[in-house]
Amino acid sequence: GRGSDARHSVDAYLDATTYARKNRIGYLSVGAEYGFSRTVYGRVGYTLDPGRVMNFGFGAGYRKALGANVLSIDAGFLPSPTFGHKLVFSVSLGG
C-alpha cells in the first residue's frame, strides 16, 4: 500500500519469488519504506527462505532531481545465507 502527503510517503511491499522449475516459493520478502520530502528514504524488511532463518535488512537512500534526470544514492545491509552479510552501495543517474 501507499500513503503520502506533501512531505512524507510510506510504502509497504510483499514479494514472493518462485523457483524456476519447481513452482515452489523460493523466498518471501516483506518490508516498508518511509520517505521525507521525496528526497531522503529509510527502508526495513525481512526475507524468509524456507528451511532457513528469517533475515533482517535495512537501508537508506537519497534522491535529487537534476533537470530531466534523477540522482539516486543508496546504501543497504543485506544478510545473505549464500554470500554472508553485505553492505551494498549504489549510485545512479537516470531519467
ZILINCOR-V897884 format. One record per helix or strand of 3 or more residues. SS is the DSSP state (h for helix, s for strand). FROM is the first residue (numbers start at 1). TO is the last residue. If there is no record, write none. Layout:
# ZILINCOR-V897884
ss:SS from:FROM to:TO
ss:SS from:FROM to:TO
This chain:
# ZILINCOR-V897884
ss:s from:2 to:4
ss:s from:8 to:18
ss:s from:25 to:36
ss:s from:40 to:49
ss:s from:54 to:66
ss:s from:69 to:80
ss:s from:84 to:94
